[in-house]
């Protein structure tokens, strides 16, 4: 499957594919889909028992990466090296998402993060999952590193003193926020959950004591404080121009998934790709067991000739 395939195309195939008339699906088959650029699409409510991995649908959440991830394609042609594995952006986004999911739905054992082929007869998620490059091992390693760290990658912290707040700094940071999409706010208590905290403004705003509190909590703190608000804005704009979220950082993909916390504000709403909700839901299984037992990782098999419930 080309990595350029869209989530809408996948959903259309699942809902209106060749078997739709006899085996209708409750919308797209996966709970999450991750595109080649690392964008994460939340595509089904967790409690929806959609179709992605056979009988294990009863207790699994499905995370699908767009791509095929084969050395040799189904027609025998050799795949280019860049198509044999998920992109670096996909790997990082998947690791951060699954780490959050494990915490959210109480999957404690990393061995319960499995590939499609480990619970069914299929090539998915590719021939490099368990051998060759063994990208399962790399994904597990990344997931564990995120589970032991802080849930927010970086937090842009503004000051607030009663009715007064960093109104000018907030306006001046809009290009930065649009470019990097960080978690933003005015709470030191919330910022403590971040790996990196970027303080906007001098110590008259966010105090030196608060900065020390963040450092003591294990945060890497970076303060952007010019002689005035115009200079602070210039510092923010320079970071955008250099594609670096804080001074000295490595350039990053702007707006890449995984830059902020994975806490969706609300479930995805039904749309034209979601059939009426008359299907058995995984919530009944979750209520009886207390946990979801597994998170399933798979590749996209869109266009392969049949859908795999």
N, C-alpha and C positions, 0 to 999 in steps of 0.2 A: 504494500500500500504506500503510495507516495506520501511523504511527510507533509505535503501541501493539502491533503484531504482535510476538510473542515468538520467540526462537530455537527453542523447542520446536515452535511451529507451522510454522516454516520447515522444520525437519528432518523433521517428519511429512509435509509436502507433498512434499519431495524423495524421501523413502523410499517413501511410499505414494501418490504422485500417480497421475495417469491412465495414465502409461506405465510404471509400476513393474513390471508383469507381463512386459513385453518388453525393458525396458532398466533393470535394477536399478542403483541408485546405491550407492556405498560410504559411505552416510550423507549428511550435509548437504553441499551443493556447495561450500562456502567453507571456507578455512582459518581465517579470522577473521570475526566479525560484530560490528559496532559499533552499539549501540542509541542512541536519541535522546538519552539522558541521558549519553552518553559511555562507558558500560560496554563493555569489550572482552571478547568471548567467544572463547576459543581453541577452535575446533571441529573441526579436523582436524590430524593430524600433518603436518609440512612435507613429508615424503616421500610422502604419499598423493596419488595422482593422482585427485583428485575432479573433478566435472563443473561447470565454471562458465564456460568461455570457449572451447569447441570444441577445435581442434587445438592451441591454445596451452596447454591443460592440461598438456602435456608438460614445459613449462618455466616455468610461472607459479605464483605463490602468489596466491590469491584473497582479497581483503579486501572485504567487503560492508557497506554502510551501510544500515540499515533506513530506508526512505522511498522516495518515487518521484521527487521533485525535478523536476517538470514545471510549467511555467506553465499549460498546458492539459492536463487529464487525458485518458485514452484515450476517454472518452465525450463529450469536448468541453467539459466544465465547467471553469471557471476555478478554479485552485487558490488557496487563501489564500496571501499572501506568505510566511508562516512555513513553508509546506510545499514551497516551490519550491527550497529549498537545504538542505543539512545544517545541523543545529543547531550553534551555536558549540562545544558540548561534543563533538559528533561530529567536527568539524573538528580540534580540538586533539588529541583522542584518536587520530584517524587519522594526523595528522602525526607524533606521537611514536611510534606503533606502526611506521609505515612507515620512519621514520628508523632505528629499531632493527633492523627486518627487513633493510634495505639493508646494514647493517653485518654482521648475522648470516649472511646467505646470499650476501654479496659481490656485491651489485648496486651498482656504483659510479656509474652515470650516472643522474641524476634524470630524464632523458628516457625511461628504461625503467620509470618509474612511469606507467602509462597507464590510460585508462578502457576499459571493455568495448567501447564503440563504435569504439575505435581498432584493435581486432583482430577485429571481427565486425560484422555488420549488425544493429544494435539501437539503441534509443533510450537504453539504459543507458550511463552513469549520469545520464541526464536531459538536457534541452535547454539547461541552463545550464552544462554542463561545458566546452564549447569556444566558446560564444558567449554574448551577454548578460552575465550576472554572471561568466562564465568562472572558475568556482570551481576548476578545475584549476590555474590560475596561483596562486591564493591558497594552495592546498594545497601546491604545490611550494615556494612561498616559506617556508611554515611548516616543511616537512620539512627544507629546507636550513638553517634557523636552528637546528633541533634537532641536526642532524648535526654542526654546527660547535661545538656547546656541550657541556656535561657530560651524561652519560647519566642522572643522577639529579636530579630536580627539587629535592627537599629531604630532608635526613637529620637525624633526631633522635639526637643523640650523647650517650651516657652515659659516666661514667668507670668505669674498672676498673684496680685496682692489685693484681696478684697474685690472692690469694684474696678480697680485698675488692672490692666493686663497689657501684654505686649502687642498691641493692635498694629502698630507700624511694622514691627518685625514680622508679624503674621502676614501682612500684605506683601512685604518685601521677600518673603520666602515662598511665594506661590509658584514661581518657576522651578525652584528646587523640589517642592512637593510634587508638582506635576511630572517632573522628570524622573525622580527616584521612587515616588510613592512610599515614603516611609510611614511608620506609625507616628502620629503626631499627638501632642497634648500638653497639658500644663501640670501634670501630676508626677512628682518625684517618686511616689509610691508605685505608680504604674511603670515609670521609666526603669525602675530597679529590675524589672523582668527582661530588660534588653541586654544584648551583648555589647552593643555600642550605643552610647547616648551622646547626641550632638546638642549642646546647649547653645541657644541663640541669645546673644547679648552678654553684657558684663555681670559682675557680681552684685550690682545694685538690683538686678532682676532675680535670677537663680543664684542664690548665695554660695559663697565658698564652702560654708558648712554643708549645704545640700550636695555640692559637688563631691566633697569628701565622703559623704554618706553613700553616694553612688559608687565611688571607687572602692569603698570598704565592702560593698555588696558584690564586688567582682565585675562591675561594668567597666568597659574602656570608655573614658569620657573625653570628648573633644569639644572645646568651647570656641565659638565663633563670635568674637567681640571686637568690633572696630572702635575707633575713637568716637564715632557717632553712628546713627542708624544707616546713613548712606554707605559708610565704609563696611558695615556688617552686610548690607545687601550686596555690595561688590564681592565680598568673600563668598557668599552663597552662590552668586552668579558664576564666579570663577570655578567653583566645584562642579557646577553643571557643565560649563564649557569643557572641563577636563574629564568629565564623566567619572568623578571620584566623590563618593558620598561624604567623606571627611578628609582633612588634610593628611596626606601620606598614604591614603588607601589605594589599592589597586583599582584600575578602571573596571566598572561593572556594566552589565547590560541594563540600560535604563528601564525601570518599571518591571524588571524580571520577577517572575513568581518566586516566592520564597524570601523576598526582601522584608516582608512584614509578617505579623502573626497570622496563623491559619485559624481564625475564629469567625466563621461565617455569621453574619448578623441575623439571617433568617433563611429558611429552607428555599430551594428553588421553586418558583411558582409554575403551575401547569401551563403548558403552551401547546401549540398545534402539534408538537411531536409527542405529547403525553396523552395516552388514551384515558378514558374515564377510570377512576381509581376503584376498580372492582376486583383487584387482584389480592391474593394472600400477601401479607407484608411480613417482613423479617422481625417486626417488633414483637410478634407473638413468641418467636423463638428467643429473642433477647430477654423478654420478660420471664420466660421459664428457666433460662440458664443464668441470667444475671449479666452475661457478657456476650459480645460477638466473639466468635472463636478465631476468626482469621481475617486477614486483609489479603486479597488476591491481586496480583500484579499481572497484567497481560498486555500483549501487543494488539494492534488493530488488525483484524482479518477482514475488514470491509472490502467487499467486491470479490470474495473468494468463492462465491457460488452458493453458499448456504449459511444461514445464521446458526449460531451455536447457543441454544438455551442452557 
